[in-house]
Amino acid sequence: MAILPTNVKQQVEEMFSQIGDPIKMILVDEGGKSELDQLLSELDALSPKLSYHRATTSDIARYGLEEESLPSILLEGPEGLSRARFTGAPAGHEFGVLVQDIIDLSQGKIELSEATKRYLESLTEDVHLQVFTTPT
C-alpha cells in the first residue's frame, strides 16, 4: 500500500520538475522495512534526479550521527552532504519542508533575507541549531 496518495504524488512530481542537480536521499536507520523507507522510495520514483540510499547503524559515525537520532534522513547534493537533517518521519508540515529542501539543495540556493545572510556570515564560531516539532 502506498504512503502518498495519488494527488500528493502528482503535486510533488510537479514540484520536483524544479530539481536542478541530482540529490541523494540517505536513510540511516536500524534496517528492515519501514514506512519511512517506503516514503523515500516513493519520492525517489517521482524524479530521475533523485536517488535513494539506505544506510544502517554501522554508518552512524560516518554520517556524524548519534544512535538516539535514528532514524535520520540526510540529503546529499553536488557540494556534498547537507548539514540539514531530518530525525524521524517528516510528517505534516515537515513533509513539505523535506520536499522544498530537496529542491533548494539541488538548485544551490538558500532563501534567507540579506540581513540574515549578513548576520550568519558574521558568526565567528560554529552554531548547533536544532528545531523540534510535534505533528498535531
KATADA-V824205 format. One record per pair of residues at least 6 apart in sequence whose ideal C-beta (glycine too) atoms are under 7 Angstrom apart, sorted by the first residue. I is the first residue (numbers start at 1). J is the second residue. Records with the same first field share a line. If there is no record, write none. Layout:
I: J / J
This chain:
2: 42
3: 35 / 38 / 39 / 42
4: 42
9: 46
12: 43 / 46 / 99
13: 46
15: 99 / 103
16: 46 / 47
18: 103
19: 47 / 49 / 102 / 103 / 106
20: 106 / 107
21: 77 / 78 / 106
22: 49 / 51
23: 49 / 50 / 75 / 76 / 77 / 102 / 105 / 106
24: 51 / 53 / 76
25: 40 / 43 / 44 / 50 / 52 / 73 / 75
26: 53 / 55 / 74 / 76
27: 36 / 37 / 40 / 54 / 55 / 71 / 73
28: 55 / 59 / 60 / 63 / 65 / 70 / 71 / 72 / 74
29: 36 / 70 / 71
30: 56 / 57 / 70
31: 56
35: 89
36: 71 / 89
37: 54
40: 52
41: 52
43: 50
44: 50 / 51 / 52
49: 106
55: 63
57: 67 / 70
60: 66 / 67
63: 74
65: 72
69: 87
71: 88
72: 85 / 86 / 87
73: 85 / 86 / 90
74: 81 / 85
75: 82 / 84 / 101 / 102 / 105
76: 82
77: 105 / 106
82: 105
84: 101
86: 94 / 98
90: 97 / 98
91: 135
92: 135
94: 133
104: 110 / 111
